Amino acid sequence: MNEWPLLLFTFLMQASIGLSLMLGLSAKKLSTVFAGKVNTQFLLWYLFVACVFAGIGLLSSITHLGVPLNAPHSLLNLFSSWLSREVVFTATYFTFLGLTFLWLWFKKELSYLLLGLAIIAGLCDVYAMASIYRYTSMLTWMSDNTYFMFYGAMLTLGAAGYYLLINLLLKFNASSDEVQIPSRGLWILWSIIGISLFIRLVYQPFYESYLVDTAYTNESITFPVASISAYQEIWSLRMSSWLIGIFAVITLGYGLFCRMKSTAKITLIPRGNTYLTLGCTSAIVAEFMLRYCFYTIHI
């Protein structure tokens, strides 16, 4: 598999966009729930991590060009090339995200306008990323399944990464002792991860049917047999990825159950947070494996 730069680019960029989306949806709730204990430094670190992910992703994509100095030429076909549109939306997202970070740094307050513009650019960027592969001659990518996989990964990585990052930052924040994400917020995160996985699983039979039908018709497809063969050869890896994703959802659900029992003081189960952490980590691993499968079938 020789597509590691693209794998890192799409994976990290979608993780960054997902983190930005989760922050945009929860920023006001965070300040309310934590009663002002989440300070500017806390949000700065959160945005810094999102910027680092996007920055590493950008560097990875540049290394894939062969000659990095030729990168500006990718902008020449903005009205006819999804690659050019992806470059524009990626740069726009990174710019607005960086401006959000700088605004928070100097003004000591979060700019919802800049963050909102970054999120919009990010969502468009994910669509452009998926469209690059959707509108190619590679059989295994020429399906709406590509959109489901990319947006699903963005939501899962955003929700799982949000929980892990928030908990990590709270541990190093001296003013946030005994502060935790409320159960309602955890249910929302679990729902996002679960629904994301469920929708993609439901679509898989339709995707399989599309592959079989296209293989028989063999119309305007480049190397259809090789693509299908590669797809079938990694069935164990694909199944392992989906099983780890299901395990993540189940583990998160059990962690929430433990958390609720502990909060209700029925019994103290300190392992609730451990299961939540394990579930989120498993979800990220599953997404990485699925993305690896996506690029492995590129023959």
Secondary structure as UniProt FT lines:
FT   HELIX           4..33
FT   TURN            34..36
FT   HELIX           40..63
FT   TURN            64..65
FT   HELIX           68..75
FT   TURN            76..80
FT   HELIX           82..107
FT   HELIX           112..134
FT   TURN            139..141
FT   HELIX           145..171
FT   HELIX           174..176
FT   TURN            177..178
FT   HELIX           183..217
FT   HELIX           224..233
FT   HELIX           235..263
FT   TURN            264..265
FT   TURN            270..271
FT   HELIX           272..296
//
